Amino acid sequence: VLRCTPDGGGCSTCPIAPPRDLPEYDPPTIPSPTTIINKLTNPCAIGIFKELSNGSRNLTDLSGLGGLDIFPGMLDLFEQSGKFDYRIQNGDLSGENASTKLVKGMYVITMDNNYLKNATSLSIARTMIHETLHAYILNQVSRYTRTDVNTFELLDEYFKTKYPAKADYHHATMSHFLLGMSVSLYNWDKKFGPSGGSLG
């Protein structure tokens, strides 16, 4: 390291500053960890999840409702929060097509292996949308404190009293997202599904 020493003639031993026309140094950045974790191993399920994730915001032939494709929007909320991870995987479940659970701050969706082997692609897409909405509702309800006035919390409290079983009040809450779920499924089917948008 060179040091400037005053010798009456200035600082002749100082390092020379780089010319101003050189590009500034851009230090490397460490990418932030992804919050959307796709651990699916079933090739059909992997493809459907990727297709649903892209969504379609420009659909015009369903009364201009393309902006209601909620699947990519729900994933965006997980991605942007940076606090809650969303993981989708397949595994062996007994008697369920899929399940969604909060495990150590991570919303884990597990798709049953037997279901993935036997279900149609349209059914798998529907189930992914459905389970992602479970994760979204869990996220919305768990992220607010008691002092926050929150529609999801109010719905949660209302449906808990009306439907004691958790799945029932989640499904009752989902009724408010029916149009968005339908648009997500329609968009996927129109672009990638077997029926080209007839959902059949």
C-alpha positions as CSV (number, residue, x, y, z in Angstrom):
1,V,0.0,0.0,0.0
2,L,1.4,3.3,-1.0
3,R,1.1,6.2,1.4
4,C,1.2,9.9,0.7
5,T,4.1,11.6,2.4
6,P,4.3,15.3,2.1
7,D,7.8,16.1,0.8
8,G,7.3,19.7,-0.2
9,G,6.6,18.7,-3.8
10,G,3.2,17.2,-3.2
11,C,2.2,13.5,-2.8
12,S,4.3,12.0,-5.5
13,T,4.1,8.5,-4.0
14,C,0.3,8.4,-3.9
15,P,-1.5,5.9,-6.1
16,I,-3.1,7.4,-9.2
17,A,-6.9,7.5,-9.3
18,P,-8.3,5.6,-12.3
19,P,-9.5,7.7,-15.2
20,R,-13.2,8.8,-14.9
21,D,-14.2,7.2,-18.2
22,L,-13.6,3.6,-17.0
23,P,-16.7,1.7,-16.0
24,E,-17.5,1.6,-12.3
25,Y,-16.7,-1.6,-10.5
26,D,-19.9,-3.6,-10.1
27,P,-19.3,-6.1,-7.2
28,P,-20.9,-9.5,-7.6
29,T,-24.2,-10.1,-5.8
30,I,-25.3,-13.1,-4.0
31,P,-28.7,-14.2,-5.3
32,S,-31.4,-14.3,-2.7
33,P,-32.8,-17.7,-2.0
34,T,-35.9,-18.6,-4.0
35,T,-39.1,-18.9,-2.1
36,I,-40.9,-21.0,-4.7
37,I,-39.4,-24.5,-4.4
38,N,-40.4,-27.0,-7.0
39,K,-39.5,-30.5,-5.8
40,L,-41.9,-32.4,-8.0
41,T,-40.4,-35.5,-9.6
42,N,-43.4,-36.5,-11.7
43,P,-42.7,-35.2,-15.3
44,C,-46.4,-34.4,-16.0
45,A,-46.8,-32.5,-12.7
46,I,-43.6,-30.6,-13.3
47,G,-44.8,-29.4,-16.7
48,I,-48.3,-28.5,-15.4
49,F,-46.8,-26.5,-12.5
50,K,-44.5,-24.5,-14.8
51,E,-47.4,-23.8,-17.2
52,L,-49.7,-22.7,-14.4
53,S,-46.9,-20.5,-13.0
54,N,-46.6,-18.5,-16.2
55,G,-50.4,-17.9,-16.3
56,S,-52.0,-15.6,-18.8
57,R,-52.7,-12.0,-18.0
58,N,-53.7,-11.1,-21.6
59,L,-56.7,-13.3,-22.2
60,T,-59.4,-11.4,-24.0
61,D,-62.0,-14.0,-25.1
62,L,-63.4,-14.6,-21.6
63,S,-65.1,-11.2,-21.2
64,G,-61.7,-9.6,-20.6
65,L,-61.1,-11.4,-17.3
66,G,-57.5,-12.5,-18.1
67,G,-56.2,-10.3,-15.2
68,L,-58.1,-12.6,-12.8
69,D,-55.7,-15.5,-13.3
70,I,-54.9,-15.8,-9.6
71,F,-52.4,-18.7,-9.7
72,P,-49.3,-16.8,-10.8
73,G,-50.4,-13.9,-8.6
74,M,-50.5,-16.1,-5.5
75,L,-47.0,-17.4,-6.4
76,D,-45.8,-13.8,-6.9
77,L,-47.0,-12.9,-3.3
78,F,-44.9,-15.8,-1.9
79,E,-42.0,-14.8,-4.0
80,Q,-42.2,-11.1,-3.1
81,S,-42.7,-11.6,0.6
82,G,-39.2,-13.2,1.1
83,K,-40.5,-14.5,4.4
84,F,-42.5,-17.5,3.5
85,D,-41.4,-20.3,1.3
86,Y,-43.8,-22.2,-0.9
87,R,-42.8,-25.8,-1.7
88,I,-44.6,-28.2,-4.0
89,Q,-43.6,-31.9,-4.0
90,N,-45.0,-35.3,-4.6
91,G,-45.1,-38.1,-2.1
92,D,-47.2,-40.9,-0.7
93,L,-50.4,-39.8,1.0
94,S,-53.0,-42.1,2.3
95,G,-56.5,-41.4,1.0
96,E,-55.8,-37.8,-0.2
97,N,-55.0,-36.5,-3.6
98,A,-53.0,-33.7,-2.1
99,S,-52.4,-31.8,1.1
100,T,-51.1,-28.4,2.2
101,K,-49.4,-27.8,5.5
102,L,-47.4,-25.1,7.2
103,V,-44.1,-26.7,8.3
104,K,-41.5,-24.4,10.0
105,G,-42.5,-21.3,8.1
106,M,-42.8,-23.1,4.8
107,Y,-46.1,-23.9,3.0
108,V,-45.7,-27.4,1.8
109,I,-48.0,-28.9,-0.9
110,T,-47.7,-32.6,-1.4
111,M,-49.3,-34.2,-4.4
112,D,-50.0,-38.0,-4.0
113,N,-47.9,-40.2,-6.2
114,N,-50.9,-42.5,-7.0
115,Y,-53.1,-39.6,-7.8
116,L,-50.4,-38.2,-10.2
117,K,-50.2,-41.5,-12.0
118,N,-53.9,-41.9,-12.6
119,A,-55.3,-38.3,-12.8
120,T,-55.9,-36.3,-16.0
121,S,-53.7,-33.3,-16.6
122,L,-56.8,-31.1,-16.1
123,S,-57.5,-32.7,-12.7
124,I,-53.8,-32.2,-11.7
125,A,-54.0,-28.5,-12.7
126,R,-57.2,-28.0,-10.8
127,T,-55.7,-29.6,-7.7
128,M,-52.5,-27.5,-7.9
129,I,-54.7,-24.3,-8.0
130,H,-56.8,-25.6,-5.1
131,E,-53.9,-26.5,-2.9
132,T,-52.0,-23.2,-3.7
133,L,-55.1,-21.3,-2.6
134,H,-55.0,-23.3,0.7
135,A,-51.4,-22.1,1.1
136,Y,-52.4,-18.6,0.3
137,I,-55.2,-18.5,2.8
138,L,-53.0,-20.0,5.5
139,N,-50.4,-17.3,4.7
140,Q,-52.9,-14.5,4.8
141,V,-54.4,-15.6,8.1
142,S,-51.1,-16.3,9.8
143,R,-49.3,-13.1,8.9
144,Y,-51.4,-10.5,10.7
145,T,-51.6,-9.7,14.4
146,R,-54.9,-9.4,16.3
147,T,-54.8,-5.6,16.0
148,D,-54.9,-5.7,12.2
149,V,-58.2,-5.5,10.6
150,N,-58.0,-8.0,7.8
151,T,-60.6,-9.5,5.5
152,F,-59.0,-12.9,5.6
153,E,-58.8,-12.9,9.4
154,L,-62.5,-11.9,9.6
155,L,-63.5,-14.6,7.2
156,D,-61.3,-17.1,9.1
157,E,-63.0,-16.3,12.4
158,Y,-66.5,-16.4,10.8
159,F,-65.9,-19.7,9.1
160,K,-64.2,-21.3,12.1
161,T,-67.4,-20.8,14.1
162,K,-69.6,-21.9,11.2
163,Y,-67.4,-24.9,10.1
164,P,-65.4,-26.4,13.0
165,A,-63.3,-28.5,10.6
166,K,-60.4,-26.5,9.1
167,A,-60.9,-27.9,5.6
168,D,-64.5,-26.8,5.6
169,Y,-63.8,-23.2,6.5
170,H,-61.0,-23.0,4.0
171,H,-63.3,-24.3,1.3
172,A,-66.0,-21.8,2.4
173,T,-63.4,-19.0,2.1
174,M,-62.3,-20.4,-1.3
175,S,-65.8,-19.6,-2.6
176,H,-64.8,-16.0,-2.7
177,F,-62.0,-16.9,-5.2
178,L,-64.1,-19.1,-7.5
179,L,-63.9,-16.8,-10.5
180,G,-60.1,-16.4,-10.2
181,M,-59.6,-20.2,-9.8
182,S,-61.8,-20.8,-12.9
183,V,-59.9,-18.3,-15.0
184,S,-56.6,-19.9,-13.9
185,L,-57.9,-23.3,-14.9
186,Y,-59.4,-22.0,-18.2
187,N,-56.2,-20.2,-19.1
188,W,-54.1,-23.3,-18.5
189,D,-56.6,-25.5,-20.4
190,K,-56.8,-23.1,-23.4
191,K,-53.0,-22.9,-23.8
192,F,-51.8,-26.4,-22.7
193,G,-54.8,-28.6,-21.8
194,P,-56.3,-31.5,-23.7
195,S,-59.6,-29.7,-24.6
196,G,-58.3,-26.3,-25.7
197,G,-60.4,-24.3,-23.3
198,S,-63.6,-26.3,-23.1
199,L,-62.5,-27.7,-19.7
200,G,-63.8,-31.0,-20.7
